[in-house]
Amino acid sequence: MSVTAVIAAAGSGQRLGAGGPKAFVPLAGRPLVEWSIAACRAAPSVRSIVVACPPGHVHDLAGGDVGVVDGGATRAESVSNALEAVGTELVAIHDAARPLLTPELIEEVIATLLADPGAAGAVAATPVTDTIKRTPETRRAFATDSVANARLAIESTLDRKQLWAAQTPQAFRAEVLRQALEADPERLAEATDEAMMVEAVGGRVLIHPSPPENLKVTTPLDLKVAELLLAERSAQ
């Protein structure tokens, strides 16, 4: 079944200290977003690609075989804008900030979804290896603020054997995702991935185990690690 790949690339890059949109930060000789586009092009199931980029930067990616739309103020808005250009029954959403995407992972996530006709989606995810603590207060401070940190008392320790760190790509039946994007606007504004939106409207989403190397570039350290991994991959 044909799939449209939607690449969410509207991030500001503020935490990366990029001085501009994260999608265009150089990584191993090309803009960050180009690594994801290349992987999607090489995936046999992907029929078309749509990129949601920062407003005002459509011209930076326009042309060729890639459709480009303006991203929105929230992730949900960006994905909703991109879905207007999607004509396939399935859609695979991917973060431009995960440049180590492979065509194989795209195909595997799609296959997991198609293997279960009752599933609304399937997401790449890696098992949590850290010990996870829950605190009664929302995180607001870091180690430099000892007074604030004193209020972050551990409330409980979660069983990591049941925890997964969600990644992308995330594949969905396009109509179900559209319905999810028409839900409560406040809930959509808080959503950090598409699976949250689909889960909120009762959709069943499957896990496809993926490697931790499919990392998200958020900080300068992440960028350095991604460059090392890409260099190692090209040397193989």
Secondary structure by P-SEA (a helix, b strand, c coil): cbbbbbbbcccccccccccccccccccccccaaaaaaaaaaacccccbbbbbcccccccccccccbbbbbbcccaaaaaaaaaaaccccbbbbbbcccccccaaaaaaaaaaaaacccccbbbbbbccccbbbbbccccccccccaaaaaacccccccccccccccccccccaaaaaaaaaaccaaaaaacccaaaaaaaabbbbbbbbbbccccccccaaaaaaaaaaaaaaaac
